Amino acid sequence: MKPGTATTLRAIIDAALGGRLDEALARELHGLGPEAVALAMLSMSRHIAGLEGRGGDAQPSPSTPSGMVPVYTKRNRSKRGKKPGAQSGHPGVRRERPVKIDNHETHRLNCCPHCRSALQRCDRTRTRLIEDIPEVIEPVVTEHTIHRDYCPHCKKHVEPVVPDAMPKAALGHQVIALTSWFHYGLGLTIDQIVDILGYHLQTKLTPGGLVDAWRRLAEVLDGWHRQIGEEAKASAHLHGDETGWRVNGRTYWLWCFTNDRNCYYMIDRSRGSPALQQFFTEAFEGVLITDFWSPYESVCAEDRQYCLVHLLRELEKVDLKNDSAEWKAFAKKLRRLLCDGIRLRKRSDFSPGAFPSLVSRLNARLADLAAVEPIDGDTRRLTKRLRKHAEYLFTFLDYDHVPFENNFAERQIRPAVILRKNGQSNRSDQGAATQAVLMSVYRTLRVRGLDPTKTIADGLKTYLTTGQLPPLPA
């Protein structure tokens, strides 16, 4: 089909879908020939079928977020495509042998357990290690006697600081750090935490007391939260993602900015550029790795990488509802192009700048694919996206530390999604602020491989002793 004919046909189809088709345009369509009429009828048929099936079993739009798709419309398929376990010949993995043995017990039979006859004693033995926790774990209650002495110079009584608990608190740092880690780090509900401490750790707590203790903890650790954000903005690469959130029944958004050293969460009413500008107060000098959500374009990043897995997943979704020849040819070329770039990155001898001719060839193929003027609606939509973001699809071939997907951000935001499902988000703005601070601290401690309860308890002791919160350990 000639380029001029394709442009005319696309204008006629858009007029028909918009309800502006008149007799003159209909006759012009007839004059374009049988092939043009067939393409127009197919396009309008798919549009009508989509309108009629929005409330039924029709496939959702490929750009619809997964959380907004009804569960009953999703396909039943296993996420594991291989046999469980490691590959054949892979060395086994097991727990390390305990270094310290606390007790020794000896076991010996008095008679045969089968026939009850006497046994002939031998020197053969074997050992077995069993690691367990005590049946009863009791809290340690310490009474602190605090001497108040008079200072003639200041004209007032003074007393030393007790570093084992917050002022006017009856619960120590270990309890507060452990319970907040359960909730904000592991996603347990408040009722579950109360049950665990009440039945297994013999510590009686109330939900209100826990929430107030976590609020005070977040106020102290706000310095670490700011430190995580500053280190994230100064990093060489940063993943970004967002998900829906609720604060007192209102729709908010939870933003996640993360890499292999930091994980920063922010809860904001906006899902657009105002929230991003609130975090990126200055131009980001690293590589920003995101999906194709348009507000990320407002971030003045030095470079960016769009998630190719999102693009490949969208091709699969469109394949389910579009079987036109034009779409199949376009999807085949695009899928092959993206997979060639991914295979090049996965080569054992790959390094940035090692294969300039191959990278140039990939960019040339992408430019040729984006230059096409298609008739099919899905093909036209993705072609427009390729033209807009072609510069940032193969950025991962220029940097050694930049992946071709945004899976790391999705894995870091998943604990928040689980917590949202279990705890129904937050009841107040103050609770949302506590959520953002403590979840950022605990997920950062997780990616840095640090002990959460010990790190928090040591930081609180230093804060109470010196009046300043120490830097977050690296």
CORLINMO-V726686 format. One record per pair of residues at least 4 apart in sequence whose ideal C-beta (glycine too) atoms are under 8 Angstrom apart, sorted by the first residue. I is the first residue (numbers start at 1). J is the second residue. If there is no record, write none. Layout:
I/J  I/J
This chain:
1/5  1/6  1/9  1/35  1/36  1/375  2/6  3/7  3/373  4/8  5/9  5/32  5/36  6/10  6/373  6/375  7/11  7/373  8/12  8/28  8/32  9/13  9/29  9/32  9/36  9/39  9/40  9/375  10/14  10/373  10/375  10/380  11/15  12/16  12/21  12/25  12/28  12/29  12/40  13/17  13/39  13/40  13/43  13/44  13/375  14/18  15/20  15/21  15/25  16/20  16/21  16/25  16/40  16/44  17/43  17/44  17/47  20/25  21/25  21/26  22/26  23/27  24/28  25/29  26/30  27/31  28/32  29/36  29/37  29/40  30/37  32/36  32/37  33/37  34/38  35/39  36/40  37/41  38/42  39/43  39/375  40/44  41/45  42/46  42/324  43/47  43/375  43/376  43/377  44/48  45/49  46/50  46/321  46/322  46/377  47/51  47/377  48/52  49/53  49/58  50/54  50/58  52/56  52/58  53/57  53/58  54/58  57/73  59/73  59/317  59/320  59/321  60/64  60/68  60/69  60/73  62/314  62/317  62/318  62/378  63/314  64/68  64/69  65/69  67/243  67/244  69/73  69/74  70/74  80/84  86/90  86/92  86/93  97/129  98/129  98/131  101/129  109/113  109/119  110/119  111/116  111/117  111/118  111/119  112/116  112/117  112/118  112/119  133/137  136/202  137/200  137/201  137/202  138/202  139/175  139/201  139/202  139/203  142/164  144/162  144/164  146/159  146/160  146/162  147/159  147/160  148/157  148/158  148/159  149/157  149/158  149/159  150/156  150/157  150/158  151/155  151/156  151/157  151/158  154/158  161/464  161/465  162/464  163/460  163/461  163/464  163/465  164/172  164/173  164/461  165/169  165/170  165/171  165/172  165/173  166/173  166/176  166/213  166/216  166/217  166/220  166/460  166/464  167/464  169/176  169/213  169/216  171/175  171/176  171/205  171/209  171/213  172/176  173/177  173/456  173/457  173/460  173/461  174/178  174/453  174/457  175/179  175/197  175/203  175/205  176/180  176/213  176/214  176/217  176/456  176/460  177/181  177/217  177/452  177/453  177/456  177/457  177/460  178/182  178/453  179/183  179/193  179/197  179/205  179/210  179/213  179/214  180/184  180/185  180/213  180/214  180/217  180/438  180/442  180/456  181/185  181/186  181/442  181/452  181/453  181/456  182/186  182/188  182/192  182/193  182/196  183/187  183/188  183/189  183/190  183/193  183/210  183/214  183/419  183/423  183/438  184/214  184/419  184/435  184/438  184/439  184/442  185/415  185/439  185/442  185/443  185/445  185/446  185/452  186/415  187/415  187/418  187/419  187/422  187/423  188/192  188/193  188/196  188/422  189/193  189/422  189/423  190/194  190/207  190/210  190/211  190/423  191/195  191/207  192/196  193/197  193/205  193/210  194/198  194/205  194/206  194/207  194/210  195/199  196/200  196/201  197/201  197/202  197/203  197/204  197/205  198/202  198/203  198/204  198/205  205/209  205/210  206/210  207/211  208/212  209/213  210/214  211/215  211/431  212/216  213/217  214/218  214/434  214/438  215/219  215/430  215/431  215/434  216/220  217/221  217/438  217/456  217/460  218/222  218/433  218/434  218/437  218/438  220/460  220/463  220/469  221/225  221/437  221/438  221/441  221/456  221/459  221/469  222/226  222/437  223/227  223/469  224/228  224/437  224/440  224/441  224/444  224/459  224/469  224/472  225/229  225/264  225/436  225/437  225/440  225/441  226/230  227/231  227/471  227/472  228/232  228/262  228/263  228/264  228/440  228/441  228/444  228/472  229/233  229/257  229/262  229/264  229/279  229/440  230/234  231/235  231/261  231/262  232/238  232/257  232/258  232/259  232/262  232/264  233/238  233/257  233/279  233/280  233/282  233/284  234/285  235/259  235/261  235/262  235/286  236/286  236/287  236/401  237/259  237/286  237/287  237/288  237/289  237/399  237/401  237/402  238/257  238/258  238/259  238/284  238/286  238/287  238/288  238/289  239/256  239/257  239/258  239/259  239/289  239/290  239/406  239/408  239/409  239/412  240/255  240/256  240/257  240/288  240/289  240/290  240/296  240/406  240/409  241/255  241/256  241/290  241/291  241/406  241/409  241/410  241/412  241/413  242/253  242/254  242/255  242/256  242/271  242/293  242/413  243/253  243/254  243/256  243/413  243/416  243/417  243/420  244/251  244/252  244/253  244/254  244/420  245/251  245/252  245/253  245/254  245/267  245/420  245/425  245/426  245/432  246/250  246/251  246/252  246/420  246/424  246/425  246/426  247/252  247/267  247/425  247/426  247/427  247/428  247/429  247/431  247/432  248/426  248/427  248/428  248/429  250/269  251/269  252/267  252/268  252/269  252/425  252/432  253/267  253/268  253/269  253/270  253/271  253/275  254/265  254/266  254/267  254/413  254/416  254/420  254/436  255/265  255/266  255/267  255/268  255/275  255/276  255/279  256/263  256/264  256/265  256/409  256/412  256/413  256/416  257/262  257/263  257/264  257/266  257/279  257/409  258/262  258/263  258/264  258/408  258/409  258/412  258/443  258/447  259/408  260/408  260/447  261/444  261/447  261/448  261/474  262/444  262/447  263/412  263/440  263/443  263/444  263/446  263/447  264/279  264/440  264/444  265/416  265/435  265/436  265/439  265/440  265/443  266/275  266/278  266/279  266/436  267/426  267/432  267/433  267/435  267/436  268/274  268/275  268/278  269/275  270/274  270/275  271/275  271/295  272/276  272/295  273/277  273/295  273/298  274/278  275/279  275/295  276/280  276/295  276/296  276/298  276/299  277/281  277/298  280/284  280/299  280/300  283/300  283/301  283/302  284/288  284/299  284/300  284/301  284/302  285/301  285/302  286/301  286/302  286/303  287/301  287/302  287/303  287/304  287/305  287/395  287/399  287/402  288/296  288/299  288/301  288/303  288/304  288/305  289/304  289/305  289/306  289/307  289/402  289/403  289/406  289/408  289/409  290/296  290/304  290/305  290/306  290/307  290/406  290/409  291/296  291/306  291/307  291/310  291/406  292/306  292/307  292/310  292/311  292/385  292/389  296/304  303/392  303/395  303/398  303/399  304/392  304/395  305/392  305/395  305/396  305/402  305/403  305/404  306/310  306/311  306/389  306/392  306/393  307/311  307/404  307/405  307/406  308/312  308/338  308/341  308/342  308/393  308/404  308/405  309/313  309/404  309/405  309/406  309/407  310/314  310/405  310/406  311/315  311/334  311/338  311/393  312/316  312/335  312/338  313/317  314/318  314/382  315/319  315/331  315/334  315/335  316/320  317/321  318/322  318/327  318/331  318/378  318/382  319/331  322/327  322/376  322/378  323/327  323/328  324/328  324/376  324/379  325/329  326/330  326/374  326/375  326/376  326/379  327/331  327/376  327/378  327/379  328/332  329/333  330/334  330/369  330/372  330/374  330/376  330/379  330/382  330/383  331/335  332/336  333/337  333/365  333/369  334/338  334/369  334/382  334/386  335/339  336/340  337/341  337/362  337/365  337/366  337/369  338/342  338/393  339/343  340/344  340/362  341/345  341/362  341/393  341/394  341/396  341/397  341/404  342/346  342/404  343/347  344/350  344/355  344/358  344/359  344/362  344/397  345/350  345/396  345/397  345/404  346/350  349/354  350/354  350/355  351/400  352/397  352/398  352/399  352/400  353/398  355/359  356/360  357/361  358/362  359/363  359/394  359/397  359/398  360/364  361/365  362/366  362/394  362/397  363/367  363/390  363/394  364/368  365/369  366/370  366/386  366/390  366/393  366/394  367/371  367/390  368/372  369/383  369/386  370/383  370/386  370/387  370/390  371/387  372/379  372/383  373/383  374/379  374/380  374/383  375/379  375/380  376/380  377/381  378/382  379/383  380/384  381/385  382/386  383/387  384/388  385/389  386/390  386/393  389/393  394/398  395/399  395/402  396/402  396/403  396/404  398/402  403/407  403/408  406/410  407/411  408/412  409/413  410/414  412/443  412/447  413/417  414/418  415/419  415/439  415/443  416/420  416/439  417/421  418/422  419/423  419/439  420/424  420/425  425/432  426/431  426/432  426/435  427/431  428/432  429/433  430/434  431/435  432/436  433/437  434/438  435/439  436/440  437/441  438/442  439/443  440/444  441/445  441/456  441/472  442/446  442/452  443/447  444/448  444/472  445/450  445/451  445/452  445/455  446/452  448/473  448/474  450/454  450/455  450/473  451/455  452/456  453/457  454/458  455/459  455/473  456/460  457/461  458/462  459/463  459/469  459/470  460/464  461/465  462/466  462/468  462/469  462/470  463/467  463/468  463/469  463/470
